[in-house]
Structures are given as structure tokens and as C-alpha cells.
Amino acid sequence: MTVDLGCGPHKRAEIGLDCVPGPGVDVVCWAGFEPLPFADASVHVFVAYDFLEHLPVAVWERVVDRTAPDRERVTVRVHRPRIYLLREIHRCLVPGGVFESVTPVDYPEWAQDPTHEAPPWTEATWAYFTGGRPEVPVASYGIDFRFDLLHMARVGHHLRVAVQKPRG
């Protein structure tokens, strides 16, 4: 099974997934915010072309608990959609399965799109997910999984990355 994340009307895989129904969209899901609707180790390839840059780094939610008899209790929860989505991709990939992404990087027009979230995905970003930052306690960031880096290259104004779920 191959899945195109954020496919829009231009599906490039067997299954198109997007948050908005439309032509080419087979599965509606808020990737990064809810679990991907695929079983563990069931997907061979995920692709995401011009999609990851639309995910925010973090979303904060203020939670008010008014059940206490004498006062309300306020807590703040943080959700990290980028990390959450990559964890979900890792969960769904078969061992040896591949995730390929293409994201814009390093040109002024990147920031002009009001739907692009900062910071952009860079080579350094991917190091957190591929073991390239051993000095950083990535598990404390919620990155409790790892991909093997297969390929990374800048192609024009885009960064093309292919990572693989380790086989064992």
C-alpha cells in the first residue's frame, strides 16, 4: 500500500489522504492532529509533496478544570503536529518501508505563502529523526522513534528526503 499525505486533487499514490474531501482524496484525516487510519506496519510507502511545511511546529491548548470546589485549575497542553505525524508514519510503515517528502526551502517565496508554517524543514530538522543529533535528548521532545536516512538533496528550491523505517 502507498499513501500520499496531503494529496489535494493531485494524488501520487494508491491512496490519497487529505483533510478536505475532493477529487483524488480517498481518506479524510487531519494528519498531524489525529491518528493515521492505517494498521501498524501496513503501509509500504508514504509520500508527502509540498505538505509538511503546512504543519505547525506546536499548538497550545489552555484547559480549564472547573470541577474543583474552591477554584478552577488551568493547565496548558502542547501538541507537536510535526513530531506526531512522523511518529504515526513510523508506526504505520512496514519494517523497511519508506517515507519520501519534498518541501520548499531557502527562497523568499517560501515565506510569502500564508499557509506555510515556520520554521521550514531543513537538513538539520531531519537530523532529529535520523539519529544525526546524538547530543540532543530527542526522546524528551517526544521523538521516541528513528528513521534511517536513504537520500537527501536540494532540488531547485525544494528539499527532497527519503527515510526508511529500520528493518529490525
Protein Blocks (a to p, Z undefined) as FASTA:
>chain_A
ZZdehkljmdcbfbdcdfbdcehiabgcdehjaccfbdehkbfbdcdehklmmpcfbdcd
ddddfkbfkbccdddddddfklmmmmmmmmmpcghiacdddddehifklmmpmkbccddd
dfklmmmmnopammbcfklnopacdcddfbdcdehjbccddddddfZZ
